[in-house]
């Protein structure tokens, strides 16, 4: 499942935002990413792990591992349940086409996710995240 938007910024500017775990609570359009966990890297890289404080009904903690890193074109991480969150940055006229993907093809509990309202819930969050990326990169 994915959504895209053209954002008036360079691929590198957008990649830098997403590669900074401290920015994830700022750009998260789902409202579930609350804060970075202690000892996260200042910038993501291939194989890096980073933890987040989350809330989806109840608070919880999650650790992600970067599994794709092609600066400034693509960045993805996976967590324990097999979900993959991927960002693709493609230069286009007027800025960058940003595609955020939620890939659940390797998820361990598909039925539970459907019962909880996914992927529709993630689509709304992705659209919110793309909007926040537009807002924080807009000229001031």
matplotlib code that plots the C-alpha trace (Angstrom):
import matplotlib.pyplot as plt

x = [0.0, 1.5, 0.7, 2.7, 2.9, 5.1, 6.9, 8.8, 12.1, 15.1, 15.4, 18.3, 16.4, 13.5, 15.8, 17.7, 14.4, 13.3, 16.8, 16.7, 14.8, 14.1, 12.0, 9.7, 7.3, 7.2, 6.4, 4.2, 0.7, -0.9, -0.4, 1.1, 4.8, 5.3, 9.1, 12.5, 13.9, 17.2, 20.4, 19.0, 21.4, 21.3, 21.0, 19.9, 22.2, 22.1, 21.6, 21.0, 18.4, 16.3, 13.5, 10.3, 7.7, 4.4, 0.7, -2.0, -4.8, -2.2, 1.4, 4.1, 7.8, 9.1, 12.5, 13.1, 16.0, 17.0, 17.0, 17.2, 19.5, 20.2, 20.8, 19.1, 16.7, 15.3, 15.1, 13.2, 13.0, 11.4, 10.2, 9.5, 6.2, 7.7, 6.1, 8.3, 8.1, 9.7, 10.3, 11.2, 12.4, 12.3, 13.2, 10.4, 9.5, 8.6, 10.5, 10.4, 7.9, 7.8, 6.3, 5.7, 4.9, 3.7, 4.7, 3.0, 3.8, 6.1, 3.8, 3.4, -0.3, -2.2, -5.7, -5.1, -4.0, -7.1, -9.3, -7.6, -8.4, -5.2, -4.2, -6.9, -5.6, -2.0, -3.2, -4.7, -1.4, 0.7, -1.4, -1.0, 2.8, 3.1, 1.2, 3.5, 6.6, 5.1, 4.4, 7.8, 9.7, 7.5, 9.4, 8.8]
y = [0.0, 3.4, 7.0, 9.7, 13.5, 16.0, 18.2, 21.4, 20.3, 18.3, 14.5, 15.1, 17.6, 15.1, 12.1, 14.0, 14.6, 10.9, 9.7, 11.6, 9.5, 12.6, 13.9, 10.9, 12.2, 15.5, 14.1, 11.2, 11.7, 8.8, 10.2, 6.9, 7.9, 9.7, 10.0, 8.5, 6.0, 6.7, 5.8, 6.1, 7.2, 10.9, 9.7, 6.4, 4.1, 0.6, -1.9, 0.8, 0.0, 2.7, 2.6, 4.6, 5.2, 4.5, 4.7, 2.9, 2.6, 1.7, 2.9, 0.5, 0.6, -0.7, -1.3, -0.9, -2.0, -0.1, -2.7, -0.4, 2.7, 4.3, 8.0, 10.2, 7.9, 5.2, 4.4, 1.6, -0.1, -3.2, -4.2, -7.4, -8.2, -8.0, -4.7, -2.6, 1.2, 2.5, 6.1, 6.7, 10.1, 10.8, 14.2, 15.6, 19.0, 21.2, 19.2, 15.6, 12.9, 11.2, 7.8, 6.3, 2.5, 0.2, -3.3, -6.1, -9.0, -10.5, -9.8, -12.6, -11.9, -10.7, -11.6, -9.5, -6.5, -6.7, -6.9, -3.8, -1.8, -2.0, -1.1, 1.6, 3.1, 3.2, 4.9, 7.8, 8.0, 8.0, 10.8, 12.8, 12.2, 13.4, 16.6, 17.2, 16.8, 19.4, 21.7, 21.5, 22.0, 24.8, 28.2, 30.5]
z = [0.0, -0.9, -1.5, -3.2, -3.3, -5.1, -2.5, -3.4, -1.9, -3.1, -2.6, -0.3, 1.9, 2.3, 2.7, 5.5, 7.3, 7.2, 8.0, 11.3, 13.8, 16.0, 13.1, 13.0, 15.7, 13.9, 10.5, 11.6, 10.2, 12.1, 15.6, 16.8, 16.9, 20.2, 20.8, 20.0, 22.5, 24.2, 22.3, 18.8, 16.2, 15.1, 11.5, 10.1, 8.0, 6.6, 9.4, 12.1, 14.8, 16.4, 18.9, 19.2, 21.9, 20.2, 21.0, 19.2, 21.7, 24.4, 24.6, 23.5, 22.4, 19.1, 17.6, 13.9, 11.7, 8.5, 5.7, 2.6, 2.4, -1.0, -0.2, -1.3, -3.2, -0.9, 2.8, 4.5, 7.9, 9.3, 12.8, 14.6, 12.9, 9.4, 8.3, 6.0, 5.9, 2.7, 1.5, -2.2, -3.3, -7.1, -8.6, -10.7, -12.1, -9.2, -6.5, -5.5, -5.8, -2.3, -2.1, 1.3, 1.3, 3.9, 2.8, 4.8, 2.5, 5.1, 8.1, 10.7, 11.7, 8.7, 10.1, 13.2, 11.2, 9.1, 12.2, 13.6, 10.5, 8.5, 5.8, 5.7, 8.9, 7.5, 4.3, 6.4, 8.3, 5.2, 3.7, 6.9, 6.9, 3.3, 4.2, 7.2, 5.0, 2.7, 5.6, 7.2, 3.9, 2.6, 2.2, 5.2]

ax = plt.figure().add_subplot(projection="3d")
ax.plot(x, y, z, "-o")
ax.set_aspect("equal")
plt.show()
